[in-house]
Every structure is written in structure tokens, then in C-alpha cells.
């Protein structure tokens, strides 16, 4: 499993990177999280907003800064099955995939 955070280097992108590293540590995945701020690589992934969390080169979080528990949930789910993209929580409080 490869895990990457792609972003512009803004505080939100850096926070996602730190939370993702913490999630990997707490889940004992033993995987290094890579931070990418190359705009061409972000565009090549087909996403239009950042930050992006990618698992095995597939975006699973786009334009959101979820909490640590949500990141852990996504990493655990993507370890077992094909990745789903988490878009965020809508105004009604429901998660959007």
C-alpha cells in the first residue's frame, strides 16, 4: 500500500499530512506517507482541489480535512477493498462518498 498526501503546501494540506502520518502510526501500518506538492502530479490524478489523500495512487479524500478517526477508517477500508472517495460531510451532517 502506498499513501500520499498531495497539496500546495498550505496549512490545511500540511495538517492532512500530519493527521495521515498519525493515523498510519496508530494503525501500525509501517508505511511511510509521502507529501507531494507538484501541481502536475496533482492534476495528473484528475483532481481539481487540494488537499488530496491518495492510497495506491487513487484519491480517497479530495478538498477536505477530515478528523483522525475518518482518515483511519478510510485507510483501514482501503487496505481491504477498492478505494472509495470521501467527499466530505454535507450541511445535513451525512458523509458523502
Biopython code that builds the backbone (N, CA, C, O; Angstrom):
import numpy as np
from Bio.PDB.StructureBuilder import StructureBuilder

atoms = [
    (1, "UNK", "N", (0.852, -1.167, 0.000)),
    (1, "UNK", "CA", (0.000, 0.000, 0.000)),
    (1, "UNK", "C", (0.900, 1.232, 0.000)),
    (1, "UNK", "O", (1.844, 1.319, 0.785)),
    (2, "UNK", "N", (0.603, 2.180, -0.882)),
    (2, "UNK", "CA", (1.289, 3.466, -0.877)),
    (2, "UNK", "C", (0.300, 4.537, -0.431)),
    (2, "UNK", "O", (-0.874, 4.509, -0.801)),
    (3, "UNK", "N", (0.787, 5.470, 0.359)),
    (3, "UNK", "CA", (-0.055, 6.542, 0.867)),
    (3, "UNK", "C", (0.631, 7.863, 0.560)),
    (3, "UNK", "O", (1.798, 8.070, 0.896)),
    (4, "UNK", "N", (-0.118, 8.756, -0.087)),
    (4, "UNK", "CA", (0.420, 10.061, -0.453)),
    (4, "UNK", "C", (-0.566, 11.158, -0.072)),
    (4, "UNK", "O", (-1.780, 10.981, -0.167)),
    (5, "UNK", "N", (-0.025, 12.287, 0.357)),
    (5, "UNK", "CA", (-0.814, 13.496, 0.528)),
    (5, "UNK", "C", (-0.300, 14.472, -0.515)),
    (5, "UNK", "O", (0.897, 14.751, -0.590)),
    (6, "UNK", "N", (-1.220, 14.987, -1.319)),
    (6, "UNK", "CA", (-0.862, 15.939, -2.356)),
    (6, "UNK", "C", (-1.471, 17.283, -2.006)),
    (6, "UNK", "O", (-2.647, 17.364, -1.651)),
    (7, "UNK", "N", (-0.683, 18.330, -2.104)),
    (7, "UNK", "CA", (-1.195, 19.646, -1.786)),
    (7, "UNK", "C", (-0.217, 20.736, -2.157)),
    (7, "UNK", "O", (0.901, 20.475, -2.602)),
    (8, "UNK", "N", (-0.656, 21.948, -1.964)),
    (8, "UNK", "CA", (0.115, 23.124, -2.360)),
    (8, "UNK", "C", (1.135, 23.545, -1.314)),
    (8, "UNK", "O", (1.986, 24.392, -1.587)),
    (9, "UNK", "N", (1.062, 22.976, -0.141)),
    (9, "UNK", "CA", (1.935, 23.385, 0.950)),
    (9, "UNK", "C", (1.242, 24.312, 1.929)),
    (9, "UNK", "O", (1.872, 24.845, 2.843)),
    (10, "UNK", "N", (-0.053, 24.505, 1.737)),
    (10, "UNK", "CA", (-0.825, 25.373, 2.632)),
    (10, "UNK", "C", (-1.008, 24.684, 3.988)),
    (10, "UNK", "O", (-0.758, 23.484, 4.108)),
    (11, "UNK", "N", (-1.443, 25.431, 5.009)),
    (11, "UNK", "CA", (-1.627, 24.839, 6.337)),
    (11, "UNK", "C", (-2.596, 23.654, 6.353)),
    (11, "UNK", "O", (-2.380, 22.692, 7.090)),
    (12, "UNK", "N", (-3.655, 23.713, 5.555)),
    (12, "UNK", "CA", (-4.625, 22.606, 5.508)),
    (12, "UNK", "C", (-3.975, 21.349, 4.948)),
    (12, "UNK", "O", (-4.186, 20.255, 5.471)),
    (13, "UNK", "N", (-3.195, 21.496, 3.896)),
    (13, "UNK", "CA", (-2.513, 20.349, 3.289)),
    (13, "UNK", "C", (-1.512, 19.743, 4.268)),
    (13, "UNK", "O", (-1.415, 18.522, 4.396)),
    (14, "UNK", "N", (-0.779, 20.598, 4.949)),
    (14, "UNK", "CA", (0.200, 20.114, 5.927)),
    (14, "UNK", "C", (-0.486, 19.412, 7.100)),
    (14, "UNK", "O", (0.035, 18.433, 7.634)),
    (15, "UNK", "N", (-1.653, 19.914, 7.495)),
    (15, "UNK", "CA", (-2.402, 19.287, 8.592)),
    (15, "UNK", "C", (-2.890, 17.896, 8.178)),
    (15, "UNK", "O", (-2.844, 16.961, 8.977)),
    (16, "UNK", "N", (-3.360, 17.754, 6.923)),
    (16, "UNK", "CA", (-3.779, 16.435, 6.443)),
    (16, "UNK", "C", (-2.588, 15.481, 6.448)),
    (16, "UNK", "O", (-2.728, 14.315, 6.817)),
    (17, "UNK", "N", (-1.437, 15.962, 6.048)),
    (17, "UNK", "CA", (-0.223, 15.144, 6.050)),
    (17, "UNK", "C", (0.097, 14.667, 7.471)),
    (17, "UNK", "O", (0.385, 13.488, 7.679)),
    (18, "UNK", "N", (0.049, 15.575, 8.444)),
    (18, "UNK", "CA", (0.342, 15.214, 9.832)),
    (18, "UNK", "C", (-0.694, 14.232, 10.386)),
    (18, "UNK", "O", (-0.338, 13.267, 11.063)),
    (19, "UNK", "N", (-1.962, 14.477, 10.101)),
    (19, "UNK", "CA", (-3.009, 13.557, 10.575)),
    (19, "UNK", "C", (-2.870, 12.184, 9.937)),
    (19, "UNK", "O", (-3.090, 11.165, 10.591)),
    (20, "UNK", "N", (-2.510, 12.159, 8.674)),
    (20, "UNK", "CA", (-2.353, 10.882, 7.971)),
    (20, "UNK", "C", (-1.179, 10.108, 8.552)),
    (20, "UNK", "O", (-1.279, 8.898, 8.755)),
    (21, "UNK", "N", (-0.073, 10.784, 8.822)),
    (21, "UNK", "CA", (1.070, 10.110, 9.453)),
    (21, "UNK", "C", (0.682, 9.565, 10.823)),
    (21, "UNK", "O", (1.097, 8.465, 11.189)),
    (22, "UNK", "N", (-0.105, 10.316, 11.580)),
    (22, "UNK", "CA", (-0.559, 9.859, 12.898)),
    (22, "UNK", "C", (-1.464, 8.628, 12.758)),
    (22, "UNK", "O", (-1.352, 7.679, 13.533)),
    (23, "UNK", "N", (-2.358, 8.652, 11.768)),
    (23, "UNK", "CA", (-3.253, 7.519, 11.541)),
    (23, "UNK", "C", (-2.461, 6.265, 11.177)),
    (23, "UNK", "O", (-2.750, 5.179, 11.678)),
    (24, "UNK", "N", (-1.474, 6.414, 10.317)),
    (24, "UNK", "CA", (-0.628, 5.282, 9.917)),
    (24, "UNK", "C", (0.103, 4.723, 11.136)),
    (24, "UNK", "O", (0.214, 3.507, 11.296)),
    (25, "UNK", "N", (0.597, 5.608, 11.988)),
    (25, "UNK", "CA", (1.300, 5.190, 13.202)),
    (25, "UNK", "C", (0.363, 4.434, 14.143)),
    (25, "UNK", "O", (0.714, 3.368, 14.649)),
    (26, "UNK", "N", (-0.827, 4.986, 14.375)),
    (26, "UNK", "CA", (-1.781, 4.357, 15.291)),
    (26, "UNK", "C", (-2.317, 3.035, 14.763)),
    (26, "UNK", "O", (-2.677, 2.157, 15.546)),
    (27, "UNK", "N", (-2.375, 2.884, 13.442)),
    (27, "UNK", "CA", (-2.847, 1.633, 12.836)),
    (27, "UNK", "C", (-1.717, 0.615, 12.658)),
    (27, "UNK", "O", (-1.951, -0.503, 12.200)),
    (28, "UNK", "N", (-0.496, 1.006, 13.022)),
    (28, "UNK", "CA", (0.674, 0.134, 12.881)),
    (28, "UNK", "C", (0.833, -0.397, 11.461)),
    (28, "UNK", "O", (1.103, -1.581, 11.261)),
    (29, "UNK", "N", (0.664, 0.485, 10.476)),
    (29, "UNK", "CA", (0.766, 0.056, 9.085)),
    (29, "UNK", "C", (2.215, -0.073, 8.624)),
    (29, "UNK", "O", (2.496, -0.794, 7.666)),
    (30, "UNK", "N", (3.125, 0.608, 9.286)),
    (30, "UNK", "CA", (4.532, 0.516, 8.906)),
    (30, "UNK", "C", (4.804, 1.049, 7.514)),
    (30, "UNK", "O", (5.688, 0.547, 6.820)),
    (31, "UNK", "N", (4.055, 2.062, 7.096)),
    (31, "UNK", "CA", (4.177, 2.634, 5.754)),
    (31, "UNK", "C", (4.566, 4.100, 5.887)),
    (31, "UNK", "O", (4.067, 4.809, 6.761)),
    (32, "UNK", "N", (5.456, 4.543, 5.019)),
    (32, "UNK", "CA", (5.823, 5.955, 5.007)),
    (32, "UNK", "C", (4.795, 6.733, 4.182)),
    (32, "UNK", "O", (4.398, 6.302, 3.100)),
    (33, "UNK", "N", (4.378, 7.866, 4.701)),
    (33, "UNK", "CA", (3.443, 8.739, 3.999)),
    (33, "UNK", "C", (4.264, 9.755, 3.220)),
    (33, "UNK", "O", (5.118, 10.436, 3.787)),
    (34, "UNK", "N", (4.008, 9.855, 1.934)),
    (34, "UNK", "CA", (4.747, 10.771, 1.066)),
    (34, "UNK", "C", (3.949, 12.064, 0.881)),
    (34, "UNK", "O", (2.735, 12.021, 0.682)),
    (35, "UNK", "N", (4.630, 13.214, 0.945)),
    (35, "UNK", "CA", (3.984, 14.503, 0.692)),
    (35, "UNK", "C", (4.436, 15.002, -0.675)),
    (35, "UNK", "O", (5.633, 15.104, -0.942)),
    (36, "UNK", "N", (3.476, 15.311, -1.532)),
    (36, "UNK", "CA", (3.765, 15.765, -2.889)),
    (36, "UNK", "C", (3.137, 17.132, -3.090)),
    (36, "UNK", "O", (1.938, 17.309, -2.871)),
    (37, "UNK", "N", (3.947, 18.104, -3.509)),
    (37, "UNK", "CA", (3.397, 19.424, -3.802)),
    (37, "UNK", "C", (3.615, 19.815, -5.255)),
    (37, "UNK", "O", (3.594, 20.999, -5.593)),
    (38, "UNK", "N", (3.820, 18.837, -6.105)),
    (38, "UNK", "CA", (3.983, 19.045, -7.546)),
    (38, "UNK", "C", (2.598, 19.165, -8.194)),
    (38, "UNK", "O", (1.836, 18.199, -8.234)),
    (39, "UNK", "N", (2.288, 20.350, -8.694)),
    (39, "UNK", "CA", (0.968, 20.625, -9.274)),
    (39, "UNK", "C", (0.671, 19.689, -10.443)),
    (39, "UNK", "O", (-0.473, 19.272, -10.622)),
    (40, "UNK", "N", (1.664, 19.360, -11.224)),
    (40, "UNK", "CA", (1.452, 18.459, -12.364)),
    (40, "UNK", "C", (1.000, 17.073, -11.900)),
    (40, "UNK", "O", (0.144, 16.458, -12.537)),
    (41, "UNK", "N", (1.559, 16.584, -10.813)),
    (41, "UNK", "CA", (1.155, 15.274, -10.291)),
    (41, "UNK", "C", (-0.270, 15.324, -9.744)),
    (41, "UNK", "O", (-1.035, 14.369, -9.880)),
    (42, "UNK", "N", (-0.612, 16.451, -9.124)),
    (42, "UNK", "CA", (-1.975, 16.610, -8.617)),
    (42, "UNK", "C", (-2.957, 16.606, -9.781)),
    (42, "UNK", "O", (-3.980, 15.924, -9.731)),
    (43, "UNK", "N", (-2.651, 17.362, -10.825)),
    (43, "UNK", "CA", (-3.533, 17.415, -12.000)),
    (43, "UNK", "C", (-3.595, 16.062, -12.706)),
    (43, "UNK", "O", (-4.651, 15.673, -13.206)),
    (44, "UNK", "N", (-2.482, 15.348, -12.749)),
    (44, "UNK", "CA", (-2.449, 14.035, -13.397)),
    (44, "UNK", "C", (-3.369, 13.046, -12.693)),
    (44, "UNK", "O", (-3.853, 12.091, -13.301)),
    (45, "UNK", "N", (-3.606, 13.284, -11.402)),
    (45, "UNK", "CA", (-4.505, 12.416, -10.654)),
    (45, "UNK", "C", (-5.969, 12.707, -11.001)),
    (45, "UNK", "O", (-6.862, 11.933, -10.656)),
    (46, "UNK", "N", (-6.205, 13.830, -11.686)),
    (46, "UNK", "CA", (-7.558, 14.162, -12.124)),
    (46, "UNK", "C", (-8.395, 14.870, -11.078)),
    (46, "UNK", "O", (-9.623, 14.853, -11.154)),
    (47, "UNK", "N", (-7.753, 15.490, -10.109)),
    (47, "UNK", "CA", (-8.492, 16.221, -9.082)),
    (47, "UNK", "C", (-8.274, 17.721, -9.277)),
    (47, "UNK", "O", (-7.248, 18.160, -9.798)),
    (48, "UNK", "N", (-9.265, 18.486, -8.846)),
    (48, "UNK", "CA", (-9.202, 19.922, -9.073)),
    (48, "UNK", "C", (-9.053, 20.726, -7.780)),
    (48, "UNK", "O", (-8.973, 21.953, -7.829)),
    (49, "UNK", "N", (-9.015, 20.067, -6.646)),
    (49, "UNK", "CA", (-8.827, 20.794, -5.390)),
    (49, "UNK", "C", (-7.931, 19.986, -4.466)),
    (49, "UNK", "O", (-7.780, 18.773, -4.612)),
    (50, "UNK", "N", (-7.350, 20.688, -3.523)),
    (50, "UNK", "CA", (-6.480, 20.022, -2.569)),
    (50, "UNK", "C", (-6.940, 20.399, -1.165)),
    (50, "UNK", "O", (-7.679, 21.370, -0.999)),
    (51, "UNK", "N", (-6.526, 19.668, -0.182)),
    (51, "UNK", "CA", (-5.564, 18.577, -0.208)),
    (51, "UNK", "C", (-6.186, 17.280, -0.732)),
    (51, "UNK", "O", (-7.405, 17.126, -0.802)),
    (52, "UNK", "N", (-5.296, 16.363, -1.095)),
    (52, "UNK", "CA", (-5.709, 15.054, -1.596)),
    (52, "UNK", "C", (-4.979, 13.993, -0.790)),
    (52, "UNK", "O", (-3.774, 14.092, -0.561)),
    (53, "UNK", "N", (-5.715, 12.983, -0.366)),
    (53, "UNK", "CA", (-5.107, 11.796, 0.223)),
    (53, "UNK", "C", (-5.291, 10.687, -0.791)),
    (53, "UNK", "O", (-6.413, 10.369, -1.182)),
    (54, "UNK", "N", (-4.178, 10.096, -1.215)),
    (54, "UNK", "CA", (-4.221, 9.024, -2.209)),
    (54, "UNK", "C", (-3.699, 7.735, -1.596)),
    (54, "UNK", "O", (-2.687, 7.722, -0.896)),
    (55, "UNK", "N", (-4.405, 6.662, -1.874)),
    (55, "UNK", "CA", (-3.996, 5.326, -1.462)),
    (55, "UNK", "C", (-3.830, 4.505, -2.722)),
    (55, "UNK", "O", (-4.762, 4.375, -3.516)),
    (56, "UNK", "N", (-2.661, 3.959, -2.901)),
    (56, "UNK", "CA", (-2.331, 3.195, -4.105)),
    (56, "UNK", "C", (-2.645, 3.995, -5.366)),
    (56, "UNK", "O", (-3.218, 3.474, -6.323)),
    (57, "UNK", "N", (-2.258, 5.273, -5.347)),
    (57, "UNK", "CA", (-2.403, 6.199, -6.481)),
    (57, "UNK", "C", (-3.841, 6.509, -6.861)),
    (57, "UNK", "O", (-4.104, 6.937, -7.985)),
    (58, "UNK", "N", (-4.769, 6.301, -5.946)),
    (58, "UNK", "CA", (-6.167, 6.652, -6.160)),
    (58, "UNK", "C", (-6.592, 7.610, -5.058)),
    (58, "UNK", "O", (-6.349, 7.361, -3.877)),
    (59, "UNK", "N", (-7.233, 8.718, -5.456)),
    (59, "UNK", "CA", (-7.679, 9.714, -4.488)),
    (59, "UNK", "C", (-8.801, 9.142, -3.629)),
    (59, "UNK", "O", (-9.784, 8.612, -4.148)),
    (60, "UNK", "N", (-8.648, 9.252, -2.315)),
    (60, "UNK", "CA", (-9.696, 8.811, -1.394)),
    (60, "UNK", "C", (-10.268, 9.976, -0.595)),
    (60, "UNK", "O", (-11.366, 9.869, -0.048)),
    (61, "UNK", "N", (-9.541, 11.085, -0.521)),
    (61, "UNK", "CA", (-10.034, 12.327, 0.074)),
    (61, "UNK", "C", (-9.624, 13.456, -0.862)),
    (61, "UNK", "O", (-8.466, 13.558, -1.269)),
    (62, "UNK", "N", (-10.589, 14.298, -1.194)),
    (62, "UNK", "CA", (-10.313, 15.425, -2.085)),
    (62, "UNK", "C", (-10.923, 16.687, -1.493)),
    (62, "UNK", "O", (-12.127, 16.751, -1.245)),
    (63, "UNK", "N", (-10.077, 17.695, -1.269)),
    (63, "UNK", "CA", (-10.542, 19.001, -0.839)),
    (63, "UNK", "C", (-11.126, 19.052, 0.557)),
    (63, "UNK", "O", (-11.897, 19.961, 0.864)),
    (64, "UNK", "N", (-10.785, 18.108, 1.405)),
    (64, "UNK", "CA", (-11.327, 18.044, 2.768)),
    (64, "UNK", "C", (-10.213, 17.824, 3.773)),
    (64, "UNK", "O", (-9.135, 17.337, 3.433)),
    (65, "UNK", "N", (-10.488, 18.186, 5.002)),
    (65, "UNK", "CA", (-9.597, 17.896, 6.111)),
    (65, "UNK", "C", (-10.394, 17.150, 7.173)),
    (65, "UNK", "O", (-10.833, 17.741, 8.160)),
    (66, "UNK", "N", (-10.579, 15.838, 6.964)),
    (66, "UNK", "CA", (-11.341, 15.061, 7.948)),
    (66, "UNK", "C", (-10.534, 14.843, 9.222)),
    (66, "UNK", "O", (-9.323, 15.060, 9.260)),
    (67, "UNK", "N", (-11.224, 14.416, 10.244)),
    (67, "UNK", "CA", (-10.577, 14.109, 11.508)),
    (67, "UNK", "C", (-9.762, 12.838, 11.430)),
    (67, "UNK", "O", (-9.846, 12.086, 10.459)),
    (68, "UNK", "N", (-8.979, 12.611, 12.457)),
    (68, "UNK", "CA", (-8.104, 11.448, 12.525)),
    (68, "UNK", "C", (-8.885, 10.140, 12.400)),
    (68, "UNK", "O", (-8.446, 9.224, 11.704)),
    (69, "UNK", "N", (-10.025, 10.043, 13.060)),
    (69, "UNK", "CA", (-10.821, 8.809, 13.003)),
    (69, "UNK", "C", (-11.290, 8.503, 11.587)),
    (69, "UNK", "O", (-11.282, 7.344, 11.172)),
    (70, "UNK", "N", (-11.696, 9.519, 10.843)),
    (70, "UNK", "CA", (-12.149, 9.306, 9.456)),
    (70, "UNK", "C", (-10.987, 8.844, 8.581)),
    (70, "UNK", "O", (-11.157, 7.964, 7.738)),
    (71, "UNK", "N", (-9.815, 9.427, 8.776)),
    (71, "UNK", "CA", (-8.642, 9.010, 7.999)),
    (71, "UNK", "C", (-8.306, 7.555, 8.307)),
    (71, "UNK", "O", (-8.025, 6.774, 7.397)),
    (72, "UNK", "N", (-8.334, 7.191, 9.584)),
    (72, "UNK", "CA", (-8.063, 5.804, 9.963)),
    (72, "UNK", "C", (-9.094, 4.863, 9.340)),
    (72, "UNK", "O", (-8.747, 3.783, 8.862)),
    (73, "UNK", "N", (-10.349, 5.273, 9.349)),
    (73, "UNK", "CA", (-11.415, 4.464, 8.744)),
    (73, "UNK", "C", (-11.158, 4.255, 7.252)),
    (73, "UNK", "O", (-11.308, 3.143, 6.744)),
    (74, "UNK", "N", (-10.776, 5.312, 6.559)),
    (74, "UNK", "CA", (-10.510, 5.208, 5.121)),
    (74, "UNK", "C", (-9.295, 4.335, 4.835)),
    (74, "UNK", "O", (-9.313, 3.530, 3.903)),
    (75, "UNK", "N", (-8.246, 4.489, 5.626)),
    (75, "UNK", "CA", (-7.051, 3.669, 5.411)),
    (75, "UNK", "C", (-7.340, 2.198, 5.672)),
    (75, "UNK", "O", (-6.870, 1.329, 4.938)),
    (76, "UNK", "N", (-8.100, 1.923, 6.698)),
    (76, "UNK", "CA", (-8.465, 0.545, 7.009)),
    (76, "UNK", "C", (-9.339, -0.048, 5.912)),
    (76, "UNK", "O", (-9.122, -1.184, 5.490)),
    (77, "UNK", "N", (-10.328, 0.715, 5.448)),
    (77, "UNK", "CA", (-11.223, 0.234, 4.387)),
    (77, "UNK", "C", (-10.467, 0.004, 3.089)),
    (77, "UNK", "O", (-10.717, -0.975, 2.386)),
    (78, "UNK", "N", (-9.540, 0.906, 2.768)),
    (78, "UNK", "CA", (-8.809, 0.793, 1.517)),
    (78, "UNK", "C", (-7.730, -0.268, 1.567)),
    (78, "UNK", "O", (-7.202, -0.671, 0.531)),
    (79, "UNK", "N", (-7.402, -0.721, 2.760)),
    (79, "UNK", "CA", (-6.462, -1.825, 2.904)),
    (79, "UNK", "C", (-7.128, -3.135, 2.488)),
    (79, "UNK", "O", (-6.457, -4.074, 2.062)),
    (80, "UNK", "N", (-8.462, -3.189, 2.617)),
    (80, "UNK", "CA", (-9.203, -4.418, 2.374)),
    (80, "UNK", "C", (-9.927, -4.447, 1.030)),
    (80, "UNK", "O", (-10.119, -5.516, 0.451)),
    (81, "UNK", "N", (-10.321, -3.299, 0.542)),
    (81, "UNK", "CA", (-11.175, -3.266, -0.648)),
    (81, "UNK", "C", (-10.707, -2.165, -1.585)),
    (81, "UNK", "O", (-9.729, -1.470, -1.311)),
    (82, "UNK", "N", (-11.417, -2.019, -2.687)),
    (82, "UNK", "CA", (-11.064, -0.948, -3.613)),
    (82, "UNK", "C", (-11.378, 0.406, -2.979)),
    (82, "UNK", "O", (-12.354, 0.531, -2.240)),
    (83, "UNK", "N", (-10.566, 1.409, -3.262)),
    (83, "UNK", "CA", (-10.750, 2.707, -2.615)),
    (83, "UNK", "C", (-12.059, 3.387, -2.967)),
    (83, "UNK", "O", (-12.534, 3.319, -4.100)),
    (84, "UNK", "N", (-12.636, 4.050, -1.958)),
    (84, "UNK", "CA", (-13.786, 4.905, -2.158)),
    (84, "UNK", "C", (-13.306, 6.328, -1.950)),
    (84, "UNK", "O", (-12.351, 6.563, -1.211)),
    (85, "UNK", "N", (-13.959, 7.273, -2.593)),
    (85, "UNK", "CA", (-13.583, 8.669, -2.443)),
    (85, "UNK", "C", (-14.496, 9.320, -1.423)),
    (85, "UNK", "O", (-15.718, 9.313, -1.575)),
    (86, "UNK", "N", (-13.902, 9.879, -0.387)),
    (86, "UNK", "CA", (-14.645, 10.612, 0.632)),
    (86, "UNK", "C", (-14.677, 12.075, 0.229)),
    (86, "UNK", "O", (-13.630, 12.718, 0.145)),
    (87, "UNK", "N", (-15.859, 12.604, -0.020)),
    (87, "UNK", "CA", (-16.013, 13.982, -0.472)),
    (87, "UNK", "C", (-16.177, 14.919, 0.705)),
    (87, "UNK", "O", (-15.755, 16.073, 0.632)),
    (88, "UNK", "N", (-16.769, 14.462, 1.774)),
    (88, "UNK", "CA", (-16.920, 15.291, 2.955)),
    (88, "UNK", "C", (-18.280, 15.118, 3.582)),
    (88, "UNK", "O", (-19.052, 14.236, 3.205)),
    (89, "UNK", "N", (-18.558, 15.965, 4.535)),
    (89, "UNK", "CA", (-19.838, 15.937, 5.217)),
    (89, "UNK", "C", (-20.677, 17.095, 4.712)),
    (89, "UNK", "O", (-20.225, 18.240, 4.700)),
    (90, "UNK", "N", (-21.896, 16.797, 4.296)),
    (90, "UNK", "CA", (-22.772, 17.863, 3.788)),
    (90, "UNK", "C", (-23.413, 18.618, 4.956)),
    (90, "UNK", "O", (-23.236, 18.248, 6.117)),
    (91, "UNK", "N", (-24.144, 19.659, 4.641)),
    (91, "UNK", "CA", (-24.752, 20.505, 5.666)),
    (91, "UNK", "C", (-25.707, 19.731, 6.569)),
    (91, "UNK", "O", (-25.905, 20.111, 7.724)),
    (92, "UNK", "N", (-26.305, 18.649, 6.060)),
    (92, "UNK", "CA", (-27.236, 17.867, 6.863)),
    (92, "UNK", "C", (-26.521, 16.944, 7.841)),
    (92, "UNK", "O", (-27.168, 16.301, 8.667)),
    (93, "UNK", "N", (-25.186, 16.869, 7.758)),
    (93, "UNK", "CA", (-24.433, 16.061, 8.700)),
    (93, "UNK", "C", (-24.092, 14.668, 8.209)),
    (93, "UNK", "O", (-23.431, 13.912, 8.921)),
    (94, "UNK", "N", (-24.525, 14.311, 7.011)),
    (94, "UNK", "CA", (-24.236, 12.988, 6.474)),
    (94, "UNK", "C", (-22.935, 12.994, 5.691)),
    (94, "UNK", "O", (-22.611, 13.975, 5.022)),
    (95, "UNK", "N", (-22.188, 11.895, 5.774)),
    (95, "UNK", "CA", (-20.969, 11.762, 4.980)),
    (95, "UNK", "C", (-21.357, 11.564, 3.523)),
    (95, "UNK", "O", (-22.356, 10.916, 3.209)),
    (96, "UNK", "N", (-20.542, 12.138, 2.637)),
    (96, "UNK", "CA", (-20.763, 11.978, 1.195)),
    (96, "UNK", "C", (-19.596, 11.203, 0.601)),
    (96, "UNK", "O", (-18.435, 11.510, 0.871)),
    (97, "UNK", "N", (-19.905, 10.213, -0.196)),
    (97, "UNK", "CA", (-18.885, 9.382, -0.845)),
    (97, "UNK", "C", (-18.982, 9.529, -2.327)),
    (97, "UNK", "O", (-18.210, 8.912, -3.060)),
]
sb = StructureBuilder()
sb.init_structure("model")
sb.init_model(0)
sb.init_chain("A")
sb.init_seg("    ")
for serial, (resi, resn, name, xyz) in enumerate(atoms, 1):
    if name == "N":
        sb.init_residue(resn, " ", resi, " ")
    sb.init_atom(name, np.array(xyz, "f"), 0.0, 1.0, " ", f" {name:<3s}", serial, name[0])
structure = sb.get_structure()
